[in-house]
Amino acid sequence: MKGRTIALDHLTQQGEQVEAAALIVDGVLQDLLIDSDHPRPGTIYRGVAERPMKGQGGMFLRTPDGSAFLRQVKGLAPGQPILVQVTGFAEPGKAIPVTTRILFKSRYAIVTPGAPGLNVSRQIKDDDLRDQLLEIAHEVMTGEDGLILRSACDGADPDDIAEDIAAMAQLCAQVMADTSGEAETLVEGDSPHALAWRDWEKADLDAGPGSFDRHSVHDMIETLQSPDVPLSGGGSMRIEPTRALVAVDVNTGADSSPAAGLKANAAALKELPRQLRLRGLGGQVIVDPAPMPKKDRRALEQVLRAALKADATETILAGWTQLGLMEIQRKRDRVPLTEVLR
């Protein structure tokens, strides 16, 4: 099946129906969002400072959903309320990660309180359209807050864009003024269906009941529950999450040619961001590549960086260990699929 399709449906988890969204491109599952009982990224709290963590430059906060951890705090005293936003999912037994750099994000606009400036996505190249969007932004934005107009504005109705900007600006003003009181949830993070509408652009929408069956999403999810991933060229990789890290082992398969290791490793790193995204895996990722000459490492790094350009999750290539393992650091912005599907 050619083209881009967004399927919105529900999955049954522990006897309850939870929202789920799938992005399918040319018949291949490219992204998958499943709701969980964790606080959603984007949730905004009025937290209350509890105790600092000496030596780490951070502070534990009290929130309605449990303890949160805020890094790089200055001048924050225990008992003081502060507005924070959830940035990702916490590992089991750890505090919710939050930041004071709050963003109000919708399909067309991102309002940035405390960071003035009106900007248009670099993906919009048409100068006339950029000028038109800036005119809309100047008409709607009246305060000191900043604004980023997203690439989804390309081809959108100007009235819809103006309405979206106004809604985000109003929400920003209301929330940022609500600074006093006990710990409280001020804004819930977006659900999978809302995130799909917000972030997945230019795709056919199938939101009717049974959309996952029509597009074989259940079968694709079942495939993701296996640690083994077949690769083009006959190789494979095995992805195994542990409590400390995600281990990735690359194998050449039956190929015994001199370039077998390089081909298998390149295929694995090209596929790795998609697999980590679909499986909800982050943190420390260690890749054990198939045997290859050390001189080929730079070529593999270029393959990985090219693959990461299409991936929205913040990912850093840390380098190579003395044993020849590739180290990757990836933001934990999703709950692992194995935990969601329990």
Contacts in CASP RR format, 6 or more apart in sequence:
PFRMAT RR
TARGET T0000
AUTHOR 0000-0000-0000
METHOD contacts of the structure
MODEL  1
MKGRTIALDHLTQQGEQVEAAALIVDGVLQDLLIDSDHPRPGTIYRGVAE
RPMKGQGGMFLRTPDGSAFLRQVKGLAPGQPILVQVTGFAEPGKAIPVTT
RILFKSRYAIVTPGAPGLNVSRQIKDDDLRDQLLEIAHEVMTGEDGLILR
SACDGADPDDIAEDIAAMAQLCAQVMADTSGEAETLVEGDSPHALAWRDW
EKADLDAGPGSFDRHSVHDMIETLQSPDVPLSGGGSMRIEPTRALVAVDV
NTGADSSPAAGLKANAAALKELPRQLRLRGLGGQVIVDPAPMPKKDRRAL
EQVLRAALKADATETILAGWTQLGLMEIQRKRDRVPLTEVLR
1 24 0 8 1.000
1 26 0 8 1.000
1 27 0 8 1.000
1 215 0 8 1.000
2 26 0 8 1.000
2 27 0 8 1.000
3 25 0 8 1.000
3 26 0 8 1.000
3 27 0 8 1.000
3 203 0 8 1.000
3 204 0 8 1.000
4 23 0 8 1.000
4 24 0 8 1.000
4 25 0 8 1.000
4 202 0 8 1.000
4 203 0 8 1.000
4 204 0 8 1.000
5 23 0 8 1.000
5 24 0 8 1.000
5 25 0 8 1.000
5 27 0 8 1.000
5 203 0 8 1.000
5 204 0 8 1.000
5 205 0 8 1.000
5 206 0 8 1.000
5 215 0 8 1.000
6 21 0 8 1.000
6 22 0 8 1.000
6 23 0 8 1.000
6 24 0 8 1.000
6 196 0 8 1.000
6 200 0 8 1.000
6 203 0 8 1.000
6 204 0 8 1.000
6 205 0 8 1.000
6 206 0 8 1.000
6 207 0 8 1.000
7 21 0 8 1.000
7 22 0 8 1.000
7 24 0 8 1.000
7 206 0 8 1.000
7 207 0 8 1.000
7 211 0 8 1.000
7 212 0 8 1.000
7 214 0 8 1.000
7 215 0 8 1.000
7 217 0 8 1.000
8 19 0 8 1.000
8 20 0 8 1.000
8 21 0 8 1.000
8 192 0 8 1.000
8 193 0 8 1.000
8 196 0 8 1.000
8 205 0 8 1.000
8 206 0 8 1.000
8 207 0 8 1.000
8 208 0 8 1.000
8 211 0 8 1.000
9 20 0 8 1.000
9 21 0 8 1.000
9 22 0 8 1.000
9 208 0 8 1.000
9 209 0 8 1.000
9 210 0 8 1.000
9 211 0 8 1.000
9 212 0 8 1.000
9 217 0 8 1.000
10 17 0 8 1.000
10 18 0 8 1.000
10 19 0 8 1.000
10 20 0 8 1.000
11 17 0 8 1.000
11 18 0 8 1.000
11 20 0 8 1.000
11 34 0 8 1.000
11 212 0 8 1.000
11 341 0 8 1.000
12 18 0 8 1.000
13 34 0 8 1.000
13 340 0 8 1.000
13 341 0 8 1.000
13 342 0 8 1.000
14 342 0 8 1.000
18 34 0 8 1.000
18 35 0 8 1.000
18 36 0 8 1.000
19 33 0 8 1.000
19 34 0 8 1.000
19 35 0 8 1.000
19 191 0 8 1.000
19 192 0 8 1.000
19 193 0 8 1.000
20 32 0 8 1.000
20 33 0 8 1.000
20 34 0 8 1.000
20 35 0 8 1.000
20 192 0 8 1.000
20 212 0 8 1.000
21 31 0 8 1.000
21 32 0 8 1.000
21 33 0 8 1.000
21 192 0 8 1.000
21 193 0 8 1.000
21 195 0 8 1.000
21 196 0 8 1.000
21 200 0 8 1.000
22 29 0 8 1.000
22 31 0 8 1.000
22 32 0 8 1.000
22 33 0 8 1.000
22 212 0 8 1.000
22 215 0 8 1.000
22 217 0 8 1.000
22 220 0 8 1.000
23 29 0 8 1.000
23 30 0 8 1.000
23 31 0 8 1.000
23 32 0 8 1.000
23 196 0 8 1.000
23 200 0 8 1.000
23 203 0 8 1.000
24 30 0 8 1.000
24 215 0 8 1.000
24 217 0 8 1.000
27 215 0 8 1.000
29 217 0 8 1.000
29 220 0 8 1.000
29 278 0 8 1.000
30 274 0 8 1.000
31 200 0 8 1.000
31 277 0 8 1.000
31 278 0 8 1.000
32 217 0 8 1.000
32 220 0 8 1.000
32 221 0 8 1.000
32 224 0 8 1.000
32 277 0 8 1.000
32 278 0 8 1.000
32 337 0 8 1.000
33 192 0 8 1.000
33 195 0 8 1.000
33 196 0 8 1.000
33 334 0 8 1.000
34 192 0 8 1.000
34 335 0 8 1.000
34 337 0 8 1.000
34 340 0 8 1.000
34 341 0 8 1.000
35 191 0 8 1.000
35 192 0 8 1.000
36 335 0 8 1.000
36 339 0 8 1.000
36 340 0 8 1.000
38 89 0 8 1.000
38 90 0 8 1.000
38 335 0 8 1.000
39 63 0 8 1.000
39 65 0 8 1.000
39 86 0 8 1.000
39 96 0 8 1.000
39 189 0 8 1.000
40 86 0 8 1.000
40 188 0 8 1.000
40 189 0 8 1.000
40 190 0 8 1.000
40 191 0 8 1.000
41 86 0 8 1.000
41 87 0 8 1.000
41 88 0 8 1.000
41 89 0 8 1.000
41 189 0 8 1.000
41 333 0 8 1.000
42 85 0 8 1.000
42 86 0 8 1.000
42 87 0 8 1.000
42 103 0 8 1.000
42 105 0 8 1.000
42 187 0 8 1.000
42 189 0 8 1.000
42 190 0 8 1.000
43 65 0 8 1.000
43 85 0 8 1.000
43 86 0 8 1.000
43 185 0 8 1.000
43 187 0 8 1.000
43 188 0 8 1.000
43 189 0 8 1.000
44 83 0 8 1.000
44 84 0 8 1.000
44 85 0 8 1.000
44 86 0 8 1.000
44 102 0 8 1.000
44 175 0 8 1.000
44 185 0 8 1.000
44 186 0 8 1.000
44 187 0 8 1.000
44 189 0 8 1.000
45 61 0 8 1.000
45 63 0 8 1.000
45 64 0 8 1.000
45 65 0 8 1.000
45 68 0 8 1.000
45 83 0 8 1.000
45 84 0 8 1.000
45 85 0 8 1.000
45 86 0 8 1.000
45 98 0 8 1.000
45 183 0 8 1.000
45 184 0 8 1.000
45 185 0 8 1.000
45 186 0 8 1.000
46 81 0 8 1.000
46 82 0 8 1.000
46 83 0 8 1.000
46 178 0 8 1.000
46 179 0 8 1.000
46 181 0 8 1.000
46 182 0 8 1.000
46 183 0 8 1.000
46 184 0 8 1.000
46 186 0 8 1.000
47 61 0 8 1.000
47 62 0 8 1.000
47 63 0 8 1.000
47 68 0 8 1.000
47 81 0 8 1.000
47 82 0 8 1.000
47 83 0 8 1.000
47 84 0 8 1.000
47 183 0 8 1.000
47 184 0 8 1.000
48 61 0 8 1.000
48 62 0 8 1.000
48 79 0 8 1.000
48 80 0 8 1.000
48 81 0 8 1.000
48 82 0 8 1.000
48 182 0 8 1.000
48 183 0 8 1.000
49 59 0 8 1.000
49 60 0 8 1.000
49 61 0 8 1.000
49 62 0 8 1.000
49 73 0 8 1.000
49 76 0 8 1.000
49 77 0 8 1.000
49 78 0 8 1.000
49 79 0 8 1.000
49 80 0 8 1.000
49 81 0 8 1.000
49 82 0 8 1.000
50 59 0 8 1.000
50 60 0 8 1.000
50 61 0 8 1.000
50 62 0 8 1.000
50 67 0 8 1.000
50 78 0 8 1.000
50 79 0 8 1.000
51 59 0 8 1.000
51 60 0 8 1.000
51 78 0 8 1.000
52 58 0 8 1.000
52 59 0 8 1.000
52 60 0 8 1.000
52 73 0 8 1.000
52 76 0 8 1.000
52 78 0 8 1.000
53 59 0 8 1.000
53 60 0 8 1.000
53 69 0 8 1.000
56 71 0 8 1.000
57 71 0 8 1.000
57 72 0 8 1.000
57 73 0 8 1.000
58 69 0 8 1.000
58 70 0 8 1.000
58 71 0 8 1.000
58 72 0 8 1.000
58 73 0 8 1.000
59 69 0 8 1.000
59 70 0 8 1.000
59 73 0 8 1.000
59 76 0 8 1.000
60 67 0 8 1.000
60 68 0 8 1.000
60 69 0 8 1.000
60 70 0 8 1.000
60 95 0 8 1.000
61 67 0 8 1.000
61 68 0 8 1.000
61 69 0 8 1.000
61 70 0 8 1.000
61 82 0 8 1.000
61 84 0 8 1.000
61 98 0 8 1.000
61 183 0 8 1.000
62 68 0 8 1.000
62 183 0 8 1.000
63 84 0 8 1.000
63 96 0 8 1.000
63 98 0 8 1.000
63 183 0 8 1.000
63 185 0 8 1.000
64 183 0 8 1.000
64 184 0 8 1.000
64 185 0 8 1.000
65 96 0 8 1.000
65 185 0 8 1.000
66 95 0 8 1.000
66 96 0 8 1.000
67 95 0 8 1.000
67 96 0 8 1.000
68 84 0 8 1.000
68 86 0 8 1.000
68 95 0 8 1.000
68 96 0 8 1.000
68 97 0 8 1.000
68 98 0 8 1.000
69 94 0 8 1.000
69 95 0 8 1.000
69 96 0 8 1.000
69 97 0 8 1.000
69 98 0 8 1.000
70 76 0 8 1.000
70 82 0 8 1.000
70 84 0 8 1.000
70 98 0 8 1.000
70 99 0 8 1.000
70 100 0 8 1.000
71 99 0 8 1.000
76 82 0 8 1.000
81 179 0 8 1.000
81 180 0 8 1.000
81 181 0 8 1.000
81 182 0 8 1.000
81 183 0 8 1.000
82 100 0 8 1.000
82 179 0 8 1.000
83 100 0 8 1.000
83 102 0 8 1.000
83 175 0 8 1.000
83 176 0 8 1.000
83 178 0 8 1.000
83 179 0 8 1.000
83 186 0 8 1.000
84 98 0 8 1.000
84 99 0 8 1.000
84 100 0 8 1.000
84 102 0 8 1.000
85 98 0 8 1.000
85 99 0 8 1.000
85 100 0 8 1.000
85 101 0 8 1.000
85 102 0 8 1.000
85 103 0 8 1.000
86 96 0 8 1.000
86 97 0 8 1.000
86 98 0 8 1.000
86 189 0 8 1.000
87 97 0 8 1.000
87 98 0 8 1.000
87 99 0 8 1.000
87 331 0 8 1.000
87 333 0 8 1.000
88 96 0 8 1.000
88 97 0 8 1.000
88 331 0 8 1.000
88 332 0 8 1.000
88 333 0 8 1.000
89 332 0 8 1.000
89 333 0 8 1.000
89 334 0 8 1.000
89 335 0 8 1.000
90 96 0 8 1.000
90 97 0 8 1.000
90 332 0 8 1.000
91 243 0 8 1.000
91 332 0 8 1.000
92 243 0 8 1.000
97 332 0 8 1.000
102 113 0 8 1.000
102 175 0 8 1.000
102 176 0 8 1.000
103 110 0 8 1.000
103 111 0 8 1.000
103 112 0 8 1.000
104 110 0 8 1.000
104 111 0 8 1.000
104 112 0 8 1.000
104 113 0 8 1.000
104 168 0 8 1.000
104 169 0 8 1.000
104 171 0 8 1.000
104 172 0 8 1.000
104 175 0 8 1.000
105 111 0 8 1.000
105 168 0 8 1.000
105 198 0 8 1.000
106 164 0 8 1.000
106 167 0 8 1.000
106 168 0 8 1.000
106 198 0 8 1.000
107 150 0 8 1.000
107 152 0 8 1.000
107 164 0 8 1.000
107 197 0 8 1.000
107 198 0 8 1.000
108 149 0 8 1.000
108 150 0 8 1.000
108 152 0 8 1.000
108 153 0 8 1.000
108 156 0 8 1.000
108 160 0 8 1.000
108 161 0 8 1.000
108 164 0 8 1.000
108 165 0 8 1.000
109 147 0 8 1.000
109 148 0 8 1.000
109 149 0 8 1.000
109 150 0 8 1.000
109 161 0 8 1.000
109 164 0 8 1.000
109 165 0 8 1.000
109 168 0 8 1.000
110 147 0 8 1.000
110 148 0 8 1.000
110 150 0 8 1.000
110 168 0 8 1.000
111 145 0 8 1.000
111 146 0 8 1.000
111 147 0 8 1.000
111 165 0 8 1.000
111 168 0 8 1.000
111 169 0 8 1.000
111 171 0 8 1.000
111 172 0 8 1.000
112 145 0 8 1.000
112 146 0 8 1.000
112 147 0 8 1.000
112 148 0 8 1.000
113 145 0 8 1.000
113 146 0 8 1.000
113 172 0 8 1.000
113 176 0 8 1.000
114 144 0 8 1.000
114 145 0 8 1.000
114 146 0 8 1.000
115 145 0 8 1.000
115 146 0 8 1.000
116 144 0 8 1.000
116 145 0 8 1.000
116 146 0 8 1.000
117 146 0 8 1.000
117 147 0 8 1.000
118 134 0 8 1.000
118 137 0 8 1.000
118 138 0 8 1.000
118 141 0 8 1.000
118 146 0 8 1.000
118 147 0 8 1.000
118 149 0 8 1.000
119 147 0 8 1.000
119 148 0 8 1.000
119 149 0 8 1.000
120 130 0 8 1.000
120 133 0 8 1.000
120 134 0 8 1.000
120 148 0 8 1.000
120 149 0 8 1.000
120 153 0 8 1.000
121 148 0 8 1.000
121 149 0 8 1.000
121 150 0 8 1.000
121 151 0 8 1.000
121 153 0 8 1.000
123 151 0 8 1.000
123 154 0 8 1.000
124 130 0 8 1.000
124 133 0 8 1.000
124 149 0 8 1.000
124 151 0 8 1.000
124 153 0 8 1.000
124 154 0 8 1.000
126 154 0 8 1.000
129 153 0 8 1.000
129 154 0 8 1.000
132 158 0 8 1.000
133 149 0 8 1.000
133 153 0 8 1.000
133 161 0 8 1.000
136 158 0 8 1.000
136 161 0 8 1.000
136 162 0 8 1.000
136 165 0 8 1.000
137 147 0 8 1.000
137 149 0 8 1.000
137 165 0 8 1.000
139 162 0 8 1.000
140 162 0 8 1.000
140 165 0 8 1.000
140 166 0 8 1.000
140 169 0 8 1.000
141 147 0 8 1.000
141 165 0 8 1.000
141 169 0 8 1.000
142 169 0 8 1.000
143 169 0 8 1.000
145 169 0 8 1.000
145 172 0 8 1.000
145 173 0 8 1.000
147 165 0 8 1.000
147 169 0 8 1.000
149 161 0 8 1.000
149 165 0 8 1.000
151 201 0 8 1.000
152 201 0 8 1.000
153 161 0 8 1.000
171 187 0 8 1.000
175 186 0 8 1.000
175 187 0 8 1.000
178 186 0 8 1.000
190 198 0 8 1.000
193 207 0 8 1.000
199 312 0 8 1.000
206 214 0 8 1.000
206 215 0 8 1.000
211 217 0 8 1.000
212 218 0 8 1.000
221 337 0 8 1.000
221 341 0 8 1.000
224 275 0 8 1.000
224 278 0 8 1.000
224 279 0 8 1.000
224 337 0 8 1.000
225 337 0 8 1.000
225 338 0 8 1.000
225 341 0 8 1.000
227 238 0 8 1.000
227 239 0 8 1.000
227 240 0 8 1.000
228 236 0 8 1.000
228 237 0 8 1.000
228 238 0 8 1.000
229 236 0 8 1.000
229 237 0 8 1.000
229 238 0 8 1.000
229 239 0 8 1.000
229 268 0 8 1.000
229 271 0 8 1.000
229 275 0 8 1.000
230 236 0 8 1.000
231 237 0 8 1.000
231 264 0 8 1.000
231 267 0 8 1.000
231 268 0 8 1.000
231 271 0 8 1.000
232 267 0 8 1.000
233 255 0 8 1.000
233 263 0 8 1.000
233 264 0 8 1.000
233 267 0 8 1.000
234 252 0 8 1.000
234 253 0 8 1.000
234 254 0 8 1.000
234 255 0 8 1.000
234 264 0 8 1.000
235 250 0 8 1.000
235 251 0 8 1.000
235 252 0 8 1.000
235 253 0 8 1.000
235 255 0 8 1.000
235 264 0 8 1.000
235 267 0 8 1.000
236 250 0 8 1.000
236 251 0 8 1.000
236 253 0 8 1.000
236 264 0 8 1.000
237 248 0 8 1.000
237 249 0 8 1.000
237 250 0 8 1.000
237 251 0 8 1.000
237 268 0 8 1.000
237 271 0 8 1.000
237 272 0 8 1.000
238 248 0 8 1.000
238 249 0 8 1.000
238 251 0 8 1.000
239 246 0 8 1.000
239 247 0 8 1.000
239 248 0 8 1.000
239 275 0 8 1.000
239 276 0 8 1.000
239 279 0 8 1.000
239 281 0 8 1.000
240 246 0 8 1.000
240 247 0 8 1.000
240 248 0 8 1.000
240 249 0 8 1.000
241 247 0 8 1.000
241 279 0 8 1.000
241 281 0 8 1.000
241 336 0 8 1.000
241 338 0 8 1.000
244 284 0 8 1.000
245 283 0 8 1.000
245 284 0 8 1.000
245 285 0 8 1.000
245 286 0 8 1.000
246 276 0 8 1.000
246 281 0 8 1.000
246 282 0 8 1.000
246 283 0 8 1.000
246 284 0 8 1.000
246 285 0 8 1.000
246 286 0 8 1.000
247 286 0 8 1.000
247 288 0 8 1.000
248 268 0 8 1.000
248 272 0 8 1.000
248 285 0 8 1.000
248 286 0 8 1.000
248 287 0 8 1.000
248 288 0 8 1.000
249 288 0 8 1.000
250 261 0 8 1.000
250 264 0 8 1.000
250 265 0 8 1.000
250 268 0 8 1.000
250 287 0 8 1.000
250 288 0 8 1.000
250 289 0 8 1.000
250 290 0 8 1.000
251 264 0 8 1.000
251 290 0 8 1.000
252 260 0 8 1.000
252 261 0 8 1.000
252 263 0 8 1.000
252 264 0 8 1.000
252 290 0 8 1.000
253 260 0 8 1.000
253 264 0 8 1.000
255 261 0 8 1.000
255 263 0 8 1.000
255 264 0 8 1.000
260 290 0 8 1.000
261 289 0 8 1.000
261 290 0 8 1.000
261 291 0 8 1.000
261 292 0 8 1.000
262 292 0 8 1.000
262 293 0 8 1.000
262 296 0 8 1.000
262 299 0 8 1.000
262 300 0 8 1.000
264 290 0 8 1.000
265 289 0 8 1.000
265 290 0 8 1.000
265 292 0 8 1.000
265 296 0 8 1.000
265 300 0 8 1.000
266 299 0 8 1.000
266 300 0 8 1.000
266 303 0 8 1.000
268 287 0 8 1.000
268 289 0 8 1.000
269 287 0 8 1.000
269 300 0 8 1.000
269 303 0 8 1.000
269 304 0 8 1.000
269 307 0 8 1.000
270 303 0 8 1.000
270 304 0 8 1.000
270 306 0 8 1.000
270 307 0 8 1.000
271 307 0 8 1.000
272 285 0 8 1.000
272 287 0 8 1.000
272 304 0 8 1.000
272 307 0 8 1.000
273 304 0 8 1.000
273 307 0 8 1.000
273 308 0 8 1.000
273 310 0 8 1.000
273 311 0 8 1.000
273 313 0 8 1.000
273 315 0 8 1.000
274 307 0 8 1.000
274 311 0 8 1.000
276 282 0 8 1.000
276 285 0 8 1.000
276 313 0 8 1.000
276 330 0 8 1.000
277 311 0 8 1.000
277 313 0 8 1.000
277 334 0 8 1.000
278 337 0 8 1.000
279 336 0 8 1.000
279 337 0 8 1.000
279 338 0 8 1.000
280 334 0 8 1.000
280 335 0 8 1.000
280 336 0 8 1.000
280 337 0 8 1.000
281 330 0 8 1.000
281 334 0 8 1.000
281 336 0 8 1.000
282 313 0 8 1.000
282 330 0 8 1.000
282 331 0 8 1.000
282 332 0 8 1.000
282 334 0 8 1.000
283 329 0 8 1.000
283 330 0 8 1.000
283 331 0 8 1.000
283 332 0 8 1.000
284 327 0 8 1.000
284 328 0 8 1.000
284 329 0 8 1.000
285 327 0 8 1.000
285 328 0 8 1.000
285 329 0 8 1.000
285 330 0 8 1.000
286 321 0 8 1.000
286 325 0 8 1.000
286 326 0 8 1.000
286 327 0 8 1.000
286 328 0 8 1.000
287 325 0 8 1.000
287 326 0 8 1.000
287 328 0 8 1.000
288 325 0 8 1.000
289 300 0 8 1.000
289 324 0 8 1.000
289 325 0 8 1.000
289 326 0 8 1.000
297 320 0 8 1.000
300 326 0 8 1.000
301 317 0 8 1.000
304 317 0 8 1.000
304 326 0 8 1.000
304 328 0 8 1.000
305 317 0 8 1.000
308 315 0 8 1.000
313 330 0 8 1.000
313 331 0 8 1.000
313 333 0 8 1.000
314 330 0 8 1.000
314 331 0 8 1.000
314 333 0 8 1.000
315 328 0 8 1.000
315 329 0 8 1.000
315 330 0 8 1.000
315 331 0 8 1.000
316 328 0 8 1.000
316 329 0 8 1.000
316 330 0 8 1.000
317 326 0 8 1.000
317 327 0 8 1.000
317 328 0 8 1.000
318 327 0 8 1.000
318 328 0 8 1.000
318 329 0 8 1.000
319 326 0 8 1.000
319 327 0 8 1.000
320 326 0 8 1.000
320 327 0 8 1.000
321 327 0 8 1.000
END
